[in-house]
């Protein structure tokens, strides 16, 4: 098993990426391929690095604000292009990047293509809720989709929830402004019809209920999903910040608050996106894990380990089988 890691992508590249790679390499059941400028990568490596950590040269890097398609066309030796090609050529089984999300998604889609039966890929983000976590997709990969694409997202989300998150029979909800059938705009109404009739479909769900009620997979279009994801992220960071600000500054004054601190720590851990590592880009003939652009070493390590779990769970094959089964039933 080989995992390719974009060493040049992210706000803290390559330093934090390399540090995360060093931590991940010790736990990886195969080789970790650091893709990027060798001179810059070596600056952050110890004299004796793990035997399973290798460098794959790439002379160009894609900036966080570059246009995805333009970057794909003009930077043919970028760490994104090289990393995606490693998967295409069978030299790696997954590619991890904390770089430009749009460019990473576009590069992987153009290099690997979508699976038969899948029209658009989707980013699936695991978000904490009262019962543990739920999967939200699309969280930002495909902004312009059709209502029938929600069925593809549902199939992909169920496969990921089963194989990687360990949910035995995941249900799927459609994100909407009300629970009742017939709620929402024309897109939501048509999407509901494509999903209804499947035993795993649980109907509409409002955004507030995703965090309070049991749910496994929630599907929506990317514009909505990305807004929900970033809102949840912002609120979580605000809550942690407000709780921390309430604690006195001096150690002596903090003594009475130690019991409260023990309650805050698990709360912080539940809301820490770095613990998840990243989100898979589903629906392609290859596996890509999209890490947060702000990722530090810990998040990068966890993104690589998430890629390992997805590989060992045969995620790509599971999604392909699920889609083919749906197509066979549709044409029966």
Buried (B, 14 or more C-beta within 10 A) or exposed (E): BBBBBBBBBBEBBBBBBBBBBBBBBEEBEBBBBBBBBBEBBEEBBEEEBBEBBBBBBBEBBBEBEBBBEEBBEEBEEBBBBBBBBBBBEEEBBBBBBBBBBBBBBBBBBBBBBBBEBBEBBBBBBBBBBEEEBBBBBBBBBBBEBBBEBBBBBBBBBBBBBBBBBEBEEBBBBBBBEEEEBEBBEEBBBBBBEBBEEBEBBBBBBBBEBBBEBEBBBBBBBBBBBBBBBEEBBEEBEEBBEEBEEEEEEEEEEEEEEEEEEEEBEEEBEEBBBBBBBBBBBBBBBBBBBBBBBEBBBBBBBBBBBBBBBBBEBEBBEBBBEBBBEBEEEEEE
